[in-house]
Amino acid sequence: MCLACEQSDMEMRWEMINIISLGKLPDGHTADDLRAMGLPVPGELFRETQADGSILIRQRSPQEIAALNNKSFECDSPK
């Protein structure tokens, strides 16, 4: 792959990671597509704002992901 193609591929992957960190699937892609590309799916990434205003994108640990998936539903509507 030439340097320009490699740069373009890296920029596309960064844009996809940015979208995924917002909890959305990139347009035209499925969770299986993301897994095939070695990317996380929505919910596995989160954004963290630092004191200086910069934003970090972090990946949840497998234990955090399992805990989120096993979370039971609780109705919060008034009775």
Biopython code that builds the backbone (N, CA, C, O; Angstrom):
import numpy as np
from Bio.PDB.StructureBuilder import StructureBuilder

atoms = [
    (1, "MET", "N", (0.851, -1.168, 0.000)),
    (1, "MET", "CA", (0.000, 0.000, 0.000)),
    (1, "MET", "C", (0.896, 1.229, 0.000)),
    (1, "MET", "O", (1.861, 1.307, 0.760)),
    (2, "CYS", "N", (0.569, 2.186, -0.855)),
    (2, "CYS", "CA", (1.382, 3.399, -0.918)),
    (2, "CYS", "C", (1.118, 4.273, 0.303)),
    (2, "CYS", "O", (0.128, 4.070, 1.005)),
    (3, "LEU", "N", (1.977, 5.228, 0.558)),
    (3, "LEU", "CA", (1.871, 6.089, 1.722)),
    (3, "LEU", "C", (0.561, 6.882, 1.725)),
    (3, "LEU", "O", (-0.059, 7.034, 2.777)),
    (4, "ALA", "N", (0.138, 7.383, 0.580)),
    (4, "ALA", "CA", (-1.109, 8.155, 0.499)),
    (4, "ALA", "C", (-2.312, 7.271, 0.829)),
    (4, "ALA", "O", (-3.225, 7.704, 1.532)),
    (5, "CYS", "N", (-2.318, 6.041, 0.328)),
    (5, "CYS", "CA", (-3.425, 5.119, 0.618)),
    (5, "CYS", "C", (-3.434, 4.744, 2.096)),
    (5, "CYS", "O", (-4.496, 4.652, 2.711)),
    (6, "GLU", "N", (-2.256, 4.531, 2.660)),
    (6, "GLU", "CA", (-2.150, 4.190, 4.074)),
    (6, "GLU", "C", (-2.650, 5.343, 4.942)),
    (6, "GLU", "O", (-3.354, 5.123, 5.927)),
    (7, "GLN", "N", (-2.287, 6.561, 4.580)),
    (7, "GLN", "CA", (-2.745, 7.759, 5.306)),
    (7, "GLN", "C", (-4.268, 7.868, 5.236)),
    (7, "GLN", "O", (-4.920, 8.141, 6.244)),
    (8, "SER", "N", (-4.826, 7.658, 4.060)),
    (8, "SER", "CA", (-6.274, 7.731, 3.870)),
    (8, "SER", "C", (-6.982, 6.670, 4.709)),
    (8, "SER", "O", (-8.018, 6.944, 5.314)),
    (9, "ASP", "N", (-6.427, 5.463, 4.745)),
    (9, "ASP", "CA", (-7.009, 4.376, 5.530)),
    (9, "ASP", "C", (-6.981, 4.715, 7.017)),
    (9, "ASP", "O", (-7.959, 4.470, 7.723)),
    (10, "MET", "N", (-5.877, 5.274, 7.500)),
    (10, "MET", "CA", (-5.773, 5.643, 8.908)),
    (10, "MET", "C", (-6.775, 6.745, 9.264)),
    (10, "MET", "O", (-7.381, 6.707, 10.335)),
    (11, "GLU", "N", (-6.950, 7.720, 8.375)),
    (11, "GLU", "CA", (-7.915, 8.798, 8.622)),
    (11, "GLU", "C", (-9.341, 8.254, 8.651)),
    (11, "GLU", "O", (-10.148, 8.693, 9.470)),
    (12, "MET", "N", (-9.663, 7.303, 7.768)),
    (12, "MET", "CA", (-10.995, 6.707, 7.749)),
    (12, "MET", "C", (-11.250, 5.945, 9.049)),
    (12, "MET", "O", (-12.330, 6.048, 9.630)),
    (13, "ARG", "N", (-10.253, 5.180, 9.507)),
    (13, "ARG", "CA", (-10.404, 4.429, 10.758)),
    (13, "ARG", "C", (-10.572, 5.378, 11.946)),
    (13, "ARG", "O", (-11.355, 5.093, 12.852)),
    (14, "TRP", "N", (-9.849, 6.503, 11.956)),
    (14, "TRP", "CA", (-9.978, 7.471, 13.048)),
    (14, "TRP", "C", (-11.384, 8.070, 13.063)),
    (14, "TRP", "O", (-11.984, 8.213, 14.129)),
    (15, "GLU", "N", (-11.910, 8.418, 11.897)),
    (15, "GLU", "CA", (-13.277, 8.956, 11.818)),
    (15, "GLU", "C", (-14.285, 7.936, 12.321)),
    (15, "GLU", "O", (-15.244, 8.294, 13.005)),
    (16, "MET", "N", (-14.077, 6.675, 11.989)),
    (16, "MET", "CA", (-14.988, 5.632, 12.451)),
    (16, "MET", "C", (-14.899, 5.466, 13.969)),
    (16, "MET", "O", (-15.924, 5.301, 14.631)),
    (17, "ILE", "N", (-13.709, 5.508, 14.518)),
    (17, "ILE", "CA", (-13.537, 5.415, 15.974)),
    (17, "ILE", "C", (-14.206, 6.602, 16.655)),
    (17, "ILE", "O", (-14.826, 6.441, 17.706)),
    (18, "ASN", "N", (-14.092, 7.774, 16.078)),
    (18, "ASN", "CA", (-14.728, 8.963, 16.627)),
    (18, "ASN", "C", (-16.251, 8.780, 16.676)),
    (18, "ASN", "O", (-16.878, 9.112, 17.681)),
    (19, "ILE", "N", (-16.842, 8.261, 15.612)),
    (19, "ILE", "CA", (-18.287, 8.021, 15.556)),
    (19, "ILE", "C", (-18.686, 6.942, 16.564)),
    (19, "ILE", "O", (-19.684, 7.086, 17.270)),
    (20, "ILE", "N", (-17.904, 5.865, 16.628)),
    (20, "ILE", "CA", (-18.193, 4.764, 17.555)),
    (20, "ILE", "C", (-18.147, 5.259, 19.001)),
    (20, "ILE", "O", (-18.952, 4.826, 19.826)),
    (21, "SER", "N", (-17.212, 6.165, 19.318)),
    (21, "SER", "CA", (-17.094, 6.665, 20.690)),
    (21, "SER", "C", (-18.306, 7.493, 21.104)),
    (21, "SER", "O", (-18.532, 7.715, 22.293)),
    (22, "LEU", "N", (-19.086, 7.947, 20.125)),
    (22, "LEU", "CA", (-20.328, 8.671, 20.412)),
    (22, "LEU", "C", (-21.505, 7.722, 20.603)),
    (22, "LEU", "O", (-22.624, 8.162, 20.866)),
    (23, "GLY", "N", (-21.251, 6.407, 20.470)),
    (23, "GLY", "CA", (-22.288, 5.399, 20.661)),
    (23, "GLY", "C", (-23.093, 5.118, 19.407)),
    (23, "GLY", "O", (-24.196, 4.577, 19.492)),
    (24, "LYS", "N", (-22.565, 5.475, 18.248)),
    (24, "LYS", "CA", (-23.283, 5.277, 16.990)),
    (24, "LYS", "C", (-22.506, 4.326, 16.084)),
    (24, "LYS", "O", (-21.286, 4.198, 16.191)),
    (25, "LEU", "N", (-23.240, 3.659, 15.188)),
    (25, "LEU", "CA", (-22.599, 2.865, 14.137)),
    (25, "LEU", "C", (-22.303, 3.782, 12.955)),
    (25, "LEU", "O", (-23.164, 4.573, 12.570)),
    (26, "PRO", "N", (-21.116, 3.700, 12.373)),
    (26, "PRO", "CA", (-20.844, 4.501, 11.178)),
    (26, "PRO", "C", (-21.815, 4.114, 10.058)),
    (26, "PRO", "O", (-22.158, 2.942, 9.903)),
    (27, "ASP", "N", (-22.251, 5.101, 9.285)),
    (27, "ASP", "CA", (-23.190, 4.851, 8.185)),
    (27, "ASP", "C", (-22.655, 3.779, 7.249)),
    (27, "ASP", "O", (-21.486, 3.799, 6.861)),
    (28, "GLY", "N", (-23.527, 2.843, 6.892)),
    (28, "GLY", "CA", (-23.174, 1.804, 5.937)),
    (28, "GLY", "C", (-22.393, 0.644, 6.518)),
    (28, "GLY", "O", (-21.927, -0.218, 5.773)),
    (29, "HIS", "N", (-22.240, 0.604, 7.837)),
    (29, "HIS", "CA", (-21.472, -0.473, 8.477)),
    (29, "HIS", "C", (-22.320, -1.155, 9.537)),
    (29, "HIS", "O", (-23.183, -0.534, 10.156)),
    (30, "THR", "N", (-22.063, -2.438, 9.737)),
    (30, "THR", "CA", (-22.717, -3.206, 10.794)),
    (30, "THR", "C", (-21.678, -3.538, 11.856)),
    (30, "THR", "O", (-20.483, -3.315, 11.663)),
    (31, "ALA", "N", (-22.148, -4.073, 12.979)),
    (31, "ALA", "CA", (-21.233, -4.486, 14.041)),
    (31, "ALA", "C", (-20.276, -5.562, 13.524)),
    (31, "ALA", "O", (-19.103, -5.585, 13.895)),
    (32, "ASP", "N", (-20.780, -6.451, 12.669)),
    (32, "ASP", "CA", (-19.917, -7.496, 12.095)),
    (32, "ASP", "C", (-18.828, -6.883, 11.213)),
    (32, "ASP", "O", (-17.690, -7.353, 11.216)),
    (33, "ASP", "N", (-19.176, -5.830, 10.454)),
    (33, "ASP", "CA", (-18.179, -5.142, 9.629)),
    (33, "ASP", "C", (-17.068, -4.564, 10.504)),
    (33, "ASP", "O", (-15.885, -4.686, 10.187)),
    (34, "LEU", "N", (-17.467, -3.933, 11.609)),
    (34, "LEU", "CA", (-16.480, -3.319, 12.505)),
    (34, "LEU", "C", (-15.571, -4.378, 13.097)),
    (34, "LEU", "O", (-14.356, -4.192, 13.161)),
    (35, "ARG", "N", (-16.151, -5.491, 13.533)),
    (35, "ARG", "CA", (-15.348, -6.573, 14.102)),
    (35, "ARG", "C", (-14.360, -7.120, 13.065)),
    (35, "ARG", "O", (-13.211, -7.413, 13.395)),
    (36, "ALA", "N", (-14.806, -7.255, 11.824)),
    (36, "ALA", "CA", (-13.934, -7.761, 10.752)),
    (36, "ALA", "C", (-12.757, -6.814, 10.496)),
    (36, "ALA", "O", (-11.679, -7.252, 10.095)),
    (37, "MET", "N", (-12.971, -5.519, 10.730)),
    (37, "MET", "CA", (-11.903, -4.526, 10.548)),
    (37, "MET", "C", (-11.044, -4.368, 11.799)),
    (37, "MET", "O", (-10.089, -3.592, 11.806)),
    (38, "GLY", "N", (-11.386, -5.109, 12.861)),
    (38, "GLY", "CA", (-10.620, -5.014, 14.099)),
    (38, "GLY", "C", (-10.973, -3.800, 14.935)),
    (38, "GLY", "O", (-10.179, -3.369, 15.771)),
    (39, "LEU", "N", (-12.167, -3.237, 14.716)),
    (39, "LEU", "CA", (-12.608, -2.061, 15.456)),
    (39, "LEU", "C", (-13.619, -2.460, 16.525)),
    (39, "LEU", "O", (-14.308, -3.469, 16.380)),
    (40, "PRO", "N", (-13.713, -1.676, 17.596)),
    (40, "PRO", "CA", (-14.730, -1.950, 18.611)),
    (40, "PRO", "C", (-16.115, -1.548, 18.111)),
    (40, "PRO", "O", (-16.243, -0.806, 17.137)),
    (41, "VAL", "N", (-17.144, -2.042, 18.783)),
    (41, "VAL", "CA", (-18.516, -1.662, 18.437)),
    (41, "VAL", "C", (-18.980, -0.592, 19.420)),
    (41, "VAL", "O", (-18.371, -0.427, 20.478)),
    (42, "PRO", "N", (-20.057, 0.145, 19.090)),
    (42, "PRO", "CA", (-20.558, 1.163, 20.017)),
    (42, "PRO", "C", (-20.834, 0.561, 21.399)),
    (42, "PRO", "O", (-21.368, -0.542, 21.516)),
    (43, "GLY", "N", (-20.466, 1.296, 22.418)),
    (43, "GLY", "CA", (-20.603, 0.828, 23.797)),
    (43, "GLY", "C", (-19.289, 0.330, 24.369)),
    (43, "GLY", "O", (-19.131, 0.252, 25.587)),
    (44, "GLU", "N", (-18.344, -0.007, 23.499)),
    (44, "GLU", "CA", (-17.046, -0.479, 23.976)),
    (44, "GLU", "C", (-16.054, 0.667, 24.133)),
    (44, "GLU", "O", (-14.988, 0.491, 24.723)),
    (45, "LEU", "N", (-16.396, 1.831, 23.612)),
    (45, "LEU", "CA", (-15.563, 3.024, 23.747)),
    (45, "LEU", "C", (-16.330, 4.079, 24.525)),
    (45, "LEU", "O", (-17.560, 4.105, 24.502)),
    (46, "PHE", "N", (-15.603, 4.945, 25.210)),
    (46, "PHE", "CA", (-16.248, 6.084, 25.855)),
    (46, "PHE", "C", (-15.311, 7.280, 25.789)),
    (46, "PHE", "O", (-14.097, 7.139, 25.640)),
    (47, "ARG", "N", (-15.913, 8.464, 25.905)),
    (47, "ARG", "CA", (-15.147, 9.713, 25.869)),
    (47, "ARG", "C", (-14.933, 10.209, 27.284)),
    (47, "ARG", "O", (-15.809, 10.088, 28.141)),
    (48, "GLU", "N", (-13.768, 10.762, 27.514)),
    (48, "GLU", "CA", (-13.421, 11.306, 28.822)),
    (48, "GLU", "C", (-12.836, 12.700, 28.610)),
    (48, "GLU", "O", (-11.828, 12.854, 27.921)),
    (49, "THR", "N", (-13.465, 13.710, 29.199)),
    (49, "THR", "CA", (-12.985, 15.083, 29.064)),
    (49, "THR", "C", (-11.996, 15.378, 30.188)),
    (49, "THR", "O", (-12.284, 15.155, 31.363)),
    (50, "GLN", "N", (-10.839, 15.879, 29.807)),
    (50, "GLN", "CA", (-9.799, 16.198, 30.774)),
    (50, "GLN", "C", (-9.989, 17.630, 31.290)),
    (50, "GLN", "O", (-10.775, 18.397, 30.735)),
    (51, "ALA", "N", (-9.272, 17.974, 32.340)),
    (51, "ALA", "CA", (-9.382, 19.303, 32.948)),
    (51, "ALA", "C", (-8.994, 20.414, 31.973)),
    (51, "ALA", "O", (-9.512, 21.527, 32.061)),
    (52, "ASP", "N", (-8.085, 20.115, 31.044)),
    (52, "ASP", "CA", (-7.659, 21.137, 30.085)),
    (52, "ASP", "C", (-8.578, 21.235, 28.872)),
    (52, "ASP", "O", (-8.312, 22.007, 27.951)),
    (53, "GLY", "N", (-9.667, 20.448, 28.869)),
    (53, "GLY", "CA", (-10.638, 20.497, 27.776)),
    (53, "GLY", "C", (-10.400, 19.487, 26.670)),
    (53, "GLY", "O", (-11.228, 19.347, 25.771)),
    (54, "SER", "N", (-9.287, 18.788, 26.725)),
    (54, "SER", "CA", (-9.035, 17.776, 25.701)),
    (54, "SER", "C", (-9.915, 16.561, 25.953)),
    (54, "SER", "O", (-10.320, 16.297, 27.086)),
    (55, "ILE", "N", (-10.205, 15.830, 24.894)),
    (55, "ILE", "CA", (-11.077, 14.666, 24.989)),
    (55, "ILE", "C", (-10.274, 13.412, 24.677)),
    (55, "ILE", "O", (-9.612, 13.320, 23.644)),
    (56, "LEU", "N", (-10.344, 12.449, 25.591)),
    (56, "LEU", "CA", (-9.702, 11.157, 25.379)),
    (56, "LEU", "C", (-10.769, 10.145, 25.010)),
    (56, "LEU", "O", (-11.868, 10.160, 25.564)),
    (57, "ILE", "N", (-10.446, 9.271, 24.081)),
    (57, "ILE", "CA", (-11.331, 8.168, 23.733)),
    (57, "ILE", "C", (-10.694, 6.915, 24.319)),
    (57, "ILE", "O", (-9.569, 6.551, 23.974)),
    (58, "ARG", "N", (-11.431, 6.265, 25.208)),
    (58, "ARG", "CA", (-10.902, 5.085, 25.895)),
    (58, "ARG", "C", (-11.765, 3.872, 25.589)),
    (58, "ARG", "O", (-12.957, 3.990, 25.304)),
    (59, "GLN", "N", (-11.139, 2.708, 25.654)),
    (59, "GLN", "CA", (-11.861, 1.464, 25.429)),
    (59, "GLN", "C", (-12.161, 0.814, 26.779)),
    (59, "GLN", "O", (-11.304, 0.748, 27.660)),
    (60, "ARG", "N", (-13.395, 0.339, 26.917)),
    (60, "ARG", "CA", (-13.794, -0.335, 28.151)),
    (60, "ARG", "C", (-13.110, -1.702, 28.244)),
    (60, "ARG", "O", (-12.827, -2.340, 27.230)),
    (61, "SER", "N", (-12.854, -2.133, 29.471)),
    (61, "SER", "CA", (-12.261, -3.455, 29.677)),
    (61, "SER", "C", (-13.322, -4.526, 29.417)),
    (61, "SER", "O", (-14.517, -4.238, 29.479)),
    (62, "PRO", "N", (-12.899, -5.746, 29.128)),
    (62, "PRO", "CA", (-13.875, -6.831, 28.924)),
    (62, "PRO", "C", (-14.794, -7.020, 30.135)),
    (62, "PRO", "O", (-15.960, -7.377, 29.967)),
    (63, "GLN", "N", (-14.290, -6.786, 31.349)),
    (63, "GLN", "CA", (-15.115, -6.919, 32.548)),
    (63, "GLN", "C", (-16.199, -5.833, 32.583)),
    (63, "GLN", "O", (-17.340, -6.111, 32.955)),
    (64, "GLU", "N", (-15.849, -4.597, 32.198)),
    (64, "GLU", "CA", (-16.835, -3.512, 32.157)),
    (64, "GLU", "C", (-17.917, -3.800, 31.117)),
    (64, "GLU", "O", (-19.101, -3.564, 31.358)),
    (65, "ILE", "N", (-17.501, -4.309, 29.965)),
    (65, "ILE", "CA", (-18.457, -4.616, 28.894)),
    (65, "ILE", "C", (-19.408, -5.719, 29.348)),
    (65, "ILE", "O", (-20.613, -5.637, 29.111)),
    (66, "ALA", "N", (-18.870, -6.755, 30.002)),
    (66, "ALA", "CA", (-19.708, -7.852, 30.493)),
    (66, "ALA", "C", (-20.685, -7.347, 31.544)),
    (66, "ALA", "O", (-21.842, -7.764, 31.564)),
    (67, "ALA", "N", (-20.234, -6.453, 32.418)),
    (67, "ALA", "CA", (-21.111, -5.904, 33.456)),
    (67, "ALA", "C", (-22.234, -5.083, 32.829)),
    (67, "ALA", "O", (-23.375, -5.146, 33.288)),
    (68, "LEU", "N", (-21.924, -4.315, 31.788)),
    (68, "LEU", "CA", (-22.953, -3.521, 31.108)),
    (68, "LEU", "C", (-23.968, -4.417, 30.409)),
    (68, "LEU", "O", (-25.163, -4.123, 30.412)),
    (69, "ASN", "N", (-23.503, -5.498, 29.816)),
    (69, "ASN", "CA", (-24.398, -6.412, 29.103)),
    (69, "ASN", "C", (-25.283, -7.207, 30.057)),
    (69, "ASN", "O", (-26.386, -7.604, 29.680)),
    (70, "ASN", "N", (-24.826, -7.447, 31.278)),
    (70, "ASN", "CA", (-25.588, -8.232, 32.250)),
    (70, "ASN", "C", (-26.472, -7.371, 33.148)),
    (70, "ASN", "O", (-27.179, -7.892, 34.011)),
    (71, "LYS", "N", (-26.434, -6.072, 32.948)),
    (71, "LYS", "CA", (-27.222, -5.157, 33.767)),
    (71, "LYS", "C", (-28.711, -5.425, 33.554)),
    (71, "LYS", "O", (-29.194, -5.431, 32.422)),
    (72, "SER", "N", (-29.415, -5.643, 34.629)),
    (72, "SER", "CA", (-30.842, -5.934, 34.502)),
    (72, "SER", "C", (-31.639, -4.640, 34.333)),
    (72, "SER", "O", (-31.232, -3.574, 34.794)),
    (73, "PHE", "N", (-32.763, -4.761, 33.671)),
    (73, "PHE", "CA", (-33.633, -3.610, 33.407)),
    (73, "PHE", "C", (-34.382, -3.225, 34.674)),
    (73, "PHE", "O", (-34.934, -4.079, 35.368)),
    (74, "GLU", "N", (-34.396, -1.936, 34.965)),
    (74, "GLU", "CA", (-35.176, -1.422, 36.078)),
    (74, "GLU", "C", (-36.054, -0.304, 35.569)),
    (74, "GLU", "O", (-35.562, 0.663, 34.987)),
    (75, "CYS", "N", (-37.346, -0.429, 35.784)),
    (75, "CYS", "CA", (-38.298, 0.585, 35.330)),
    (75, "CYS", "C", (-38.188, 1.800, 36.245)),
    (75, "CYS", "O", (-38.244, 1.664, 37.468)),
    (76, "ASP", "N", (-38.033, 2.969, 35.667)),
    (76, "ASP", "CA", (-37.901, 4.180, 36.466)),
    (76, "ASP", "C", (-39.133, 5.094, 36.368)),
    (76, "ASP", "O", (-39.089, 6.253, 36.782)),
    (77, "SER", "N", (-40.216, 4.563, 35.823)),
    (77, "SER", "CA", (-41.423, 5.387, 35.728)),
    (77, "SER", "C", (-42.145, 5.395, 37.077)),
    (77, "SER", "O", (-42.087, 4.412, 37.816)),
    (78, "PRO", "N", (-42.822, 6.496, 37.399)),
    (78, "PRO", "CA", (-43.540, 6.548, 38.670)),
    (78, "PRO", "C", (-44.706, 5.567, 38.657)),
    (78, "PRO", "O", (-45.327, 5.352, 37.616)),
    (79, "LYS", "N", (-45.001, 4.982, 39.791)),
    (79, "LYS", "CA", (-46.077, 3.984, 39.879)),
    (79, "LYS", "C", (-47.408, 4.609, 40.134)),
    (79, "LYS", "O", (-48.413, 3.905, 40.234)),
]
sb = StructureBuilder()
sb.init_structure("model")
sb.init_model(0)
sb.init_chain("A")
sb.init_seg("    ")
for serial, (resi, resn, name, xyz) in enumerate(atoms, 1):
    if name == "N":
        sb.init_residue(resn, " ", resi, " ")
    sb.init_atom(name, np.array(xyz, "f"), 0.0, 1.0, " ", f" {name:<3s}", serial, name[0])
structure = sb.get_structure()
